Amino acid sequence: MFRPSHSLTVGNAKGTLEEGLRAIAGGETEIDLSEVVAVDSAAVATLLAWQCAALNQGLTLHFSSLPANLESLIDLYGVTELLSPATVIVAASTLHH
């Protein structure tokens, strides 16, 4: 399991992105964001890049323990489906019944 540090902002996104890409290249499929407290739009871009890298390797990437401020940014940018399609499908099917 890959676990980024407490901050995922423009100030450290490049290094964190590279660390995550190395983990994914090694077959990692779970990213635990429980320690992340400071985020900005770079965090969303980083998660999207990790998801793309995983998909290119045929892996399904799972993000766990997303902080509320990151969930809010993901929703604001409208990329929820790109980062957690299974969750969105379950939520949508629940609403139609």
Number of C-alpha atoms within 10 A of each C-alpha: 12 17 18 17 15 13 18 26 19 14 11 13 20 14 11 19 20 14 15 22 21 15 19 23 14 9 15 18 18 16 21 16 20 15 14 20 15 14 18 16 15 17 23 22 17 21 20 16 16 23 23 18 19 21 13 10 12 10 16 15 21 16 17 12 12 16 15 10 14 20 13 13 17 21 13 10 10 10 15 16 13 14 19 15 12 12 11 14 11 10 11 11 9 9 7 6 5
